[in-house]
Amino acid sequence: MQILLFIIITLATFFLMELITWFTHKYIMHGFLWYLHEDHHQPKYPHVFEKNDAFFVIFAIPSILLFYFGLVPELNFMFFIGLGIFFYGVTYFLVHDVLIHQRFKWFKHTKNKFLLGLRKAHKVHHKHLGKEDGECFGMLYVPKKYHDQYK
């Protein structure tokens, strides 16, 4: 029974991360931490890393802490919250950096309607070069109209 609870906690955390990502992207990354996110919208030099990549570290810290405190003194629910955040981070890397921005050429020729919709919504997000007037701040949930373009 406890394993089922831990699975539910992990999955609930994963899906809650989409809301946290949307809020953080809209109000923090396009807000007071724009100076870290700006080079993602306005790349000036062809570097492997961007200042924006600092967010991977920033968002990994809660997961690492939850893993630690979820094992000390014994395995508890915090570990599984950290696991949900970790799974979301891996998914974010695969969708955002691999699929959308093609930092690695793994999914270059996908024909999947869902993945193509994610890519299109992100391109719409990036048409705005400044921090204002943005749209499509989520990562996995985007308006249906972007998926419907691919039949």
C-alpha positions in Angstrom: 0.0 0.0 0.0 2.8 2.4 0.8 4.4 1.8 -2.6 1.2 2.9 -4.3 1.2 6.1 -2.2 4.8 6.8 -3.2 3.9 6.3 -6.9 1.0 8.7 -6.5 3.2 11.3 -4.8 5.8 11.0 -7.6 3.2 11.3 -10.4 1.3 14.2 -8.7 4.6 16.1 -8.2 5.5 15.5 -11.9 2.2 17.0 -13.1 2.3 19.8 -10.5 5.7 20.8 -11.9 4.0 21.8 -15.2 2.0 24.5 -13.2 5.2 25.5 -11.4 7.1 25.7 -14.6 4.4 27.9 -16.3 4.3 30.3 -13.3 8.1 30.4 -13.0 8.6 30.9 -16.7 6.0 33.7 -17.0 6.7 35.6 -13.7 10.3 34.9 -12.8 12.2 34.1 -16.0 10.3 36.8 -17.9 10.3 38.9 -14.7 13.1 39.8 -12.3 15.4 37.0 -13.6 15.1 38.1 -17.3 18.9 38.8 -17.3 19.5 35.0 -17.1 16.7 34.1 -19.5 17.3 36.8 -22.1 20.1 35.0 -24.0 17.7 32.2 -24.6 15.4 34.5 -26.6 18.1 36.6 -28.1 21.2 34.4 -28.7 24.2 36.5 -29.6 27.0 34.0 -29.8 27.0 30.3 -30.8 28.0 28.9 -27.4 27.3 25.5 -26.1 25.8 27.0 -22.9 23.6 30.0 -22.2 23.1 32.0 -19.0 19.6 30.5 -19.2 21.1 27.1 -18.4 21.6 28.3 -14.8 17.9 27.4 -14.3 18.8 23.7 -14.6 21.0 24.1 -11.5 18.5 26.3 -9.7 15.7 23.8 -10.3 17.8 20.8 -9.4 18.6 22.1 -5.9 15.1 21.4 -4.4 15.2 17.9 -6.0 18.6 17.2 -4.5 17.6 18.4 -1.1 14.4 16.4 -1.2 16.3 13.3 -2.2 18.7 13.8 0.8 16.0 14.6 3.4 13.8 11.8 1.9 16.5 9.3 2.9 17.5 10.7 6.3 16.8 9.1 8.7 14.9 6.7 6.5 13.0 6.6 3.2 10.0 9.0 3.4 7.6 10.9 1.1 10.2 13.8 0.4 12.3 11.4 -1.6 9.3 10.8 -4.0 8.6 14.5 -4.3 12.3 14.9 -5.3 11.8 12.0 -7.7 8.8 13.7 -9.4 10.8 16.9 -9.8 13.8 14.9 -11.2 11.5 13.1 -13.7 10.1 16.4 -14.8 13.6 17.8 -15.2 14.6 14.9 -17.4 11.4 15.3 -19.5 12.1 19.1 -19.7 15.6 18.4 -21.0 14.3 15.9 -23.6 11.5 18.1 -24.8 13.0 21.6 -24.5 16.7 21.1 -25.3 16.6 18.0 -27.5 13.2 18.1 -29.3 12.5 21.8 -29.6 15.9 23.5 -29.7 17.7 20.6 -31.3 20.8 20.8 -29.1 21.1 17.1 -29.8 19.7 15.8 -33.1 17.8 12.8 -31.5 14.2 13.6 -32.5 14.9 15.7 -35.6 12.3 14.0 -37.9 9.4 13.3 -35.6 6.0 13.1 -37.1 4.2 12.8 -33.7 1.3 15.3 -33.5 1.8 16.0 -29.8 5.5 16.6 -30.1 5.1 18.8 -33.2 2.5 20.8 -31.3 4.9 21.4 -28.4 7.6 22.5 -30.9 5.1 24.9 -32.6 3.9 26.5 -29.4 7.5 27.0 -28.3 8.3 28.7 -31.6 5.4 31.0 -31.0 6.8 31.8 -27.5 10.1 32.6 -29.0 8.8 35.0 -31.7 8.7 37.6 -28.8 12.3 38.7 -28.3 11.6 40.8 -25.2 10.3 39.7 -21.8 6.8 41.2 -22.4 3.9 40.0 -24.6 4.9 36.4 -24.3 2.6 33.4 -24.7 2.8 29.6 -24.3 4.8 29.5 -21.1 4.2 25.8 -20.3 6.3 22.9 -21.5 4.0 19.8 -21.8 0.6 21.5 -21.8 0.1 23.9 -24.7 -3.2 25.0 -26.2 -4.9 22.4 -28.4 -4.8 24.6 -31.4 -1.0 23.9 -31.8 -1.6 20.1 -31.9 -4.6 20.4 -34.2 -2.4 22.0 -36.9 -0.9 18.5 -37.5 -3.3 15.9 -38.8 
